[in-house]
C-alpha cells in the first residue's frame, strides 16, 4: 500500500503549474460520501465538450508547463475527453481521477502516451461496484492501463462506515495485485469531524500516523493556492484551490490571472492540503519564496535572520508589505 504522497507515482516533475479541472459535476456512480453531496454543485442537463483550441491558447499565453488534474464527477463522461487529452499531452501533463467505469478506457489506453500521464487515480467504490456488478470490469480496466505503462493506483475513501471492512479491502487488492491507498475522509459523521476523529489505531490500519494529520492543520502556514495551484469549475471559471477563497482568477478559455504571492492560511483546517494535492508545485512555490527571503535578509540584516528563524509567518508578512511598498 502507498501513502498519499503523489511524488511516489511520478518519475519526473516537469511542470510548474498544477491546474485541477472539474470538467463535469456529473457522475455515473452515486456514492453516499461523495464531496459533491457535501458541497452541492450545479449539474447541467448536458455535459459540455472541452473547447480544446481556446484552452490550449490560454495555456500558451502563460508560457508555463501545466499538470492538468482532471476530476469531477467522472471526467471520462465528457464526449471529447480523449481528443482533449491527446492535444494537451503534446506539451503538458495530465492526471485523471476516474472510477474506470467507462467505455472510453480502452481508447484512452491506446491513444494517450503514458509518459505524459503523471498518474491515474482509480477511485474504488466497492458498494457501487457490487450494486452494478462491475468489480470484474474495474479489475480488467485497471490491469489494462497498468500493462500499457500508465502509473496507476486505486484509492478508497476511508469513510467511518468502511473502517470495519479495512481488512476485506486490503485482501481484495492484494489478491488482484492492485496498488492501492486509502484517502482520509474529510467531513462530519455522527457528530464527529474527520480526519481529526480517527483514532490512532484506525489511522495505523489505514497506513497513516498522527503526523499525517498535521498536513491538514493549516492555520498560519504558507499555501500556494492561486499562485501555482488553481481550480477550474465546470463552466471554466478559475479560482484559488482553497474553496473558501472564491476570488476569480479568470477563465480557462480566456486568461489566467495568477496570484503574485503565497497565502498565509487563515483556516484551522484544510480538507485537501496543497502538499498532498501536488507536492511538486508546493515545493516550487516555497523555493520561490526562499529566494525573496534572501533578498529581504540582505536589506534588513540580522533582524530579518532573527524573524526568519523565530517567527517565519511574521517574517513573510513583513516581506509582503515591503514588496507592496
MIRO-904250 format. One line per field, with one value per residue (C-alpha): residue number from 0; z, x negated, y. Coordinates in steps of 0.02 Angstrom, whole numbers, plus 32768, in hexadecimal, padded with zeros to 4 digits. Each point is the difference from the previous one (the first is absolute). Example, Ala and Ser with C-alpha at 12.3 -4.5 7.8 and 13.67 -1.06 7.14 Angstrom:
<rs>
pos: c(0/1)
z: c(8186/7FDF)
x: c(7D99/7FBB)
y: c(7F1F/80AC)
</rs>
This chain:
<rs>
pos: c(0/1/2/3/4/5/6/7/8/9/10/11/12/13/14/15/16/17/18/19/20/21/22/23/24/25/26/27/28/29/30/31/32/33/34/35/36/37/38/39/40/41/42/43/44/45/46/47/48/49/50/51/52/53/54/55/56/57/58/59/60/61/62/63/64/65/66/67/68/69/70/71/72/73/74/75/76/77/78/79/80/81/82/83/84/85/86/87/88/89/90/91/92/93/94/95/96/97/98/99/100/101/102/103/104/105/106/107/108/109/110/111/112/113/114/115/116/117/118/119/120/121/122/123/124/125/126/127/128/129/130/131/132/133/134/135/136/137/138/139/140/141/142/143/144/145/146/147/148/149/150/151/152/153/154/155/156/157/158/159/160/161/162/163/164/165/166/167/168/169/170/171/172/173/174/175/176/177/178/179/180/181/182/183/184/185/186/187/188/189/190/191/192/193/194/195/196/197/198/199/200/201/202/203/204/205/206/207/208/209/210/211/212/213/214/215/216/217/218/219/220/221/222/223/224/225/226/227/228/229/230/231/232/233/234/235/236/237/238/239/240/241/242/243/244/245/246/247/248/249/250/251/252/253/254/255/256/257/258/259/260/261/262/263/264/265/266/267/268/269/270/271/272/273/274/275/276/277/278/279/280/281/282/283/284/285/286/287/288/289/290/291/292/293/294/295/296/297/298/299/300/301/302/303/304/305/306/307/308/309/310/311/312/313/314/315/316/317/318/319/320/321/322/323/324)
z: c(8000/7FD8/8061/7FB9/7FC9/7F45/7FDC/8013/7F65/7F94/7FB2/7FCE/8031/7F65/801E/8066/800D/8041/7FBF/8049/7F84/8033/7F4B/8032/809F/7FB9/8033/7FD5/80B7/8097/8096/80A6/8038/7F5E/801A/7F7F/8080/808C/7F8F/7F87/7F52/7F6B/7F86/7F50/7F94/7F7E/8019/7FA1/7F8E/8024/7F8D/7FD8/7F91/8077/8095/7FAE/7FCD/80B6/803B/7F78/8038/80AD/7FB8/8089/8004/8053/805B/7FDC/8087/7FB6/8081/8014/8009/7F84/7F7C/7F84/7FE8/7F9E/7F46/7FB9/8098/7FA6/7F72/8082/805B/7F5C/7FD8/80B2/8018/7F67/8071/80AE/807C/8046/8092/8004/808E/7FBF/803E/7F61/7FD2/7F4E/7F51/7FDA/806C/7F73/7F85/8083/801F/7F46/7FCE/8093/8020/80B1/8010/8002/8085/80AD/804C/7FFC/80A1/7FF1/8082/8045/8042/8036/8024/7F5B/7FA1/8055/7FDE/7F47/7FF6/7FC2/806F/7F73/7F8D/8079/800F/7F43/7FDB/808A/7FBC/7F4D/8030/8068/7F71/7F8B/8071/805E/80B4/8056/80B0/804D/808A/8083/8063/80B5/8036/80B5/7FC0/7FA3/808F/803A/7F4E/7FEE/8001/7F7A/7F90/801C/7FDA/7F61/7FBC/802B/7FB0/7F61/8003/8007/8044/8078/8083/807B/7FFB/80A5/8007/801C/8045/808B/8033/8099/8051/7FE6/7F8A/7F97/7FEA/80B1/8046/7FC4/808F/7FFD/7FE0/7F6E/7FB5/8012/7FA8/7F73/7FEE/8052/80A1/806C/7FA1/7F63/8053/8012/7F44/8016/8088/7F97/806C/7FED/7F80/7F50/7F73/7F44/7FD8/7F6C/7FEC/7FA2/803B/7FAE/7FF3/7F67/800C/7F83/7FB0/7FEA/808B/805A/80BC/8085/8036/80AC/7FEB/8088/7F9E/7F6F/7FA6/7F44/7FA6/7F50/7F89/7FB4/7F52/800F/807D/80A3/8082/8079/80AF/8015/80AD/8077/8080/80BB/8026/8070/801A/808C/7F91/7F47/7FAF/7F70/8031/7F6F/802B/7FE8/7F62/7FA5/806A/7F6C/7FE0/80BC/800F/7F69/8050/80A3/7FA1/7FAB/80AA/8044/7F76/802F/80B7/7FD6/7FB4/809D/806B/7F9E/801F/80B8/8038/80AB/8022/7F65/802F/80B0/7FC1/7F7F/8085/808D/7FAF/7F49/7FEB/803D/7F94/7F65/8027/800F/7F5B/7FAE/8045/7FC5/7F50/7FF8/8036)
x: c(8000/7FC4/8020/804B/7F5C/801B/7F47/7FE9/806B/7FA0/7F57/7FD8/8050/7FF8/8091/8009/80BD/8083/80AF/808D/808F/80AB/8034/80AC/8065/805E/7FD3/803B/7FEF/8064/7F8A/804A/7F5B/7FE2/7FC2/8081/8085/7FA5/7FEE/8094/7FCB/8068/8019/802F/8072/7F78/7F47/7F9D/7F6F/7F55/7FD7/7F55/7FBB/8031/7FBD/7F57/7FF4/801B/7F77/7F89/8015/7FBA/7F5E/8006/800D/809C/8036/80BB/8056/80A5/8086/80BC/8079/7FBE/7F90/800F/80B7/7FC7/8022/7F59/7F96/7F83/7FE9/7FDE/7F81/7FA5/7FEB/7FD5/7F7B/7FA0/7FB2/804B/8025/80A1/8042/80AC/8075/8077/806A/7FCB/80B7/7FFA/7FF9/7F7A/7F7E/7FC6/7FEF/7FA6/7F82/7FDA/7FFD/7FAE/7F44/7FE7/7F60/806C/8077/7FB9/8077/80B0/8061/807D/8084/8041/80B3/8026/80BA/8022/7F9D/805F/80A7/7FD7/7FA4/7F63/7F74/7FB7/800E/7F99/7F79/7FF9/7FF0/7F80/7F97/800E/7FC0/7F75/7FC6/7FFF/7F81/806E/7FD5/80A2/803B/80AB/803F/8086/8054/7FEF/80AF/8025/8080/7F7A/7F82/803C/7FE0/7F4C/7FBA/807D/7FC4/7F48/801A/8060/7F77/7F75/805A/8013/7F51/8046/7F97/8070/800E/8083/8035/8030/80B8/8019/80AA/807E/8048/806D/7FC6/7F47/7F90/7F84/7F6F/7FE6/8078/7F9B/7FB3/7F47/802D/8071/7F78/7F82/8076/8011/7F44/7FF2/7FBB/802A/7F81/8069/808B/7F88/800B/80B8/7FE0/7FD8/801B/7F70/7FA5/7FD0/8070/7FE9/80B9/8018/7F43/7FDA/8091/80A7/80AF/8070/80BC/806B/8029/7F47/7FF2/7F58/7FEE/7F7C/7FF8/8043/80BE/8027/7F97/8079/7F98/800E/7F5B/8045/8048/7FA9/8038/7FC4/7F76/7FB2/7FD8/7F86/7FEE/7F56/7FDC/8028/808B/7FF0/808F/8085/805E/7FDE/8020/7FED/8059/7F82/7F53/7F94/7F6C/8073/8058/7F5B/7F61/7F97/8055/800D/7F43/7FE2/8066/7F9F/7F5B/8038/8025/7F57/7FAB/8066/7FD8/7F47/8018/805A/7F71/7F86/806C/802B/7F6C/8003/80B5/8037/7F9A/8047/80B4/7FE4/7FC2/8078/809E/8009/80B5/7FDC/7F64/8066/8082/7F76/7FB4/80AC/8019/7F52/8024/80A5/7FAA)
y: c(8000/80B0/809F/809F/804E/8007/801E/7F45/7FE6/807C/7FDC/80B3/80A5/806E/8077/80A0/801A/7F86/8020/7F98/7FFE/7FC1/7FE4/7FC0/7FF3/7F6B/7F4F/7F51/7FCA/803A/7FEE/803B/804E/8062/80B2/8038/7FD3/805B/809A/7FF9/8037/8032/7F70/803B/7F96/7FE9/7FDB/8083/7FD8/804A/8092/7FB9/808B/808D/7FA1/7FE2/80B7/8033/7F8B/803E/80B5/7FD4/7FB7/7F7C/7F43/7FBC/7F65/7FF5/7F9A/7FC7/7FE0/8006/7FB0/7F84/8054/7F70/802F/809A/7FD8/803E/7FD7/7F90/807D/8087/7F92/7FDA/80B9/8035/7F7A/8039/8083/7FEE/7F75/7FBB/7F9A/7FB0/7FD5/7F7C/7F6F/7FA2/7FE0/8040/7FB9/8083/7FA9/7F8E/8091/8067/7F73/7FF4/80B8/805C/7FFC/7FBB/8068/809D/7FBE/8020/7F82/7FBC/7FFE/7F71/8027/7F5C/7FFF/7F4E/8013/8058/7F7D/7F73/8055/800A/7F59/805B/7FBE/7F96/8096/806A/7F7A/7FEA/80BA/8019/7F70/8043/80AD/7FB4/7F91/8096/8055/807D/8028/7FD1/7FE0/7FDC/8070/7FE4/808A/7FC7/8030/7FCA/7F81/7F9C/7FFB/7F53/7FC1/803C/7F50/7FCB/808F/7FD9/7F47/802A/8071/7F87/7F6D/8063/804E/80B2/808F/8062/8086/803D/80B7/804F/8031/80BB/802C/7FE7/7F57/7FE3/80A1/7FDA/8061/7F9E/7FE8/8042/7F7E/7F6A/7F9E/7FD5/7F4B/802E/806D/7F74/7F84/807D/8012/80AB/8046/8096/806C/7FEF/8065/8093/8019/8028/8082/8098/809B/807A/7F94/8034/7FC5/800A/800B/8074/8012/7F5F/7F94/8029/7FB8/800A/7FEB/7FA3/80A9/8028/8082/8000/8010/7FE4/7F4A/802F/8000/8083/807E/8017/8082/7FF5/7FE9/8002/7F81/7F6A/8032/80B4/8029/7FC4/8085/7FAF/8044/8053/7FBC/7F72/8001/7FED/7F88/804F/7F5D/7F83/7F6A/7FD4/7F6C/7FF6/8042/803F/7F90/7F69/803F/801E/8002/803A/80A7/801D/7FEB/8070/808B/7FF4/8005/80A1/804C/7FCC/8065/8099/7FE4/8004/80AD/8037/7FBF/806C/809A/7FF1/7F98/7FAD/8030/7FA1/7F67/8002/800B/7F77/7F88/802E/8046/7FCB/8036/80B2/7FFE/7FD6/8086/8084/7FC9/800C/80B1/8030/7FC2/805E/80A0)
</rs>
